[in-house]
Amino acid sequence: MTISDELDRSRAALLALEKALMALRNRVGPHLDVLRLLDDLERCTTDLRRLEQQVRAPRRHELVAIPDDDYDPEFWADVEHEGLG
């Protein structure tokens, strides 16, 4: 299963949870715990949306230029020779 499939399944699960919570709110009224669950659902939906944007966004590969020049001798100033231990 691809990441896109998992994101779609997560989106469907959140929609199903929203329907269930709305039905529960209609049955018991604006109970504090139901309202808290709806707030949590909103945060989950927002987080999933952000995750989808990050995962589905095209990735840019940046090239890093590595010069062919020798390193500055100061770079090696405090390094001991490997063979001397």
C-alpha positions in Angstrom: 0.0 0.0 0.0 1.4 3.4 -0.9 1.5 6.5 1.3 -1.2 8.0 -0.9 -3.4 5.1 -0.1 -2.7 5.4 3.6 -3.5 9.1 3.5 -6.8 8.4 1.7 -7.7 5.8 4.3 -7.0 8.2 7.1 -9.1 10.9 5.4 -12.0 8.4 5.1 -11.6 7.4 8.7 -11.8 11.0 9.9 -14.9 11.6 7.7 -16.6 8.5 9.2 -15.6 9.7 12.7 -17.1 13.2 11.9 -20.4 11.6 10.9 -20.5 9.5 14.0 -19.8 12.4 16.3 -22.4 14.6 14.6 -25.0 11.9 15.1 -23.9 11.6 18.7 -24.2 15.4 19.2 -27.7 15.3 17.6 -28.7 12.6 20.1 -27.2 13.9 23.3 -27.0 17.6 22.6 -24.0 19.8 23.0 -22.4 17.7 25.8 -18.9 18.9 26.8 -17.2 15.7 25.9 -18.8 15.5 22.5 -17.7 19.1 21.8 -14.2 18.2 23.0 -14.1 15.3 20.6 -15.2 17.5 17.7 -12.4 19.9 18.6 -9.9 17.0 18.6 -11.3 15.9 15.2 -10.8 19.4 13.8 -7.1 19.3 14.9 -6.6 15.8 13.4 -8.1 17.0 10.2 -5.9 20.0 10.1 -2.8 17.9 10.8 -3.7 15.4 8.2 -4.2 18.2 5.6 -0.7 19.5 6.4 0.8 16.1 6.2 -0.8 15.5 2.8 0.6 18.8 1.5 4.1 17.8 2.7 4.0 14.3 1.4 2.3 15.0 -1.9 4.4 18.1 -2.8 6.9 17.6 -5.5 10.4 17.2 -4.0 13.1 19.4 -5.2 16.6 17.9 -5.4 19.3 20.4 -5.0 22.7 19.8 -6.3 25.6 20.5 -4.0 28.8 21.7 -5.7 31.9 20.1 -4.1 35.0 21.9 -5.2 38.0 20.0 -6.6 40.5 22.2 -4.8 42.6 20.9 -1.9 41.4 21.6 1.7 42.9 24.4 3.6 45.8 23.1 5.6 44.3 24.7 8.8 41.5 22.1 8.4 43.9 19.4 9.3 45.8 21.3 12.0 44.6 19.4 15.1 44.3 15.9 13.4 46.7 13.2 14.3 48.0 10.7 11.8 45.8 7.6 11.8 48.7 5.2 11.8 50.5 6.7 14.8 47.6 6.1 17.2 
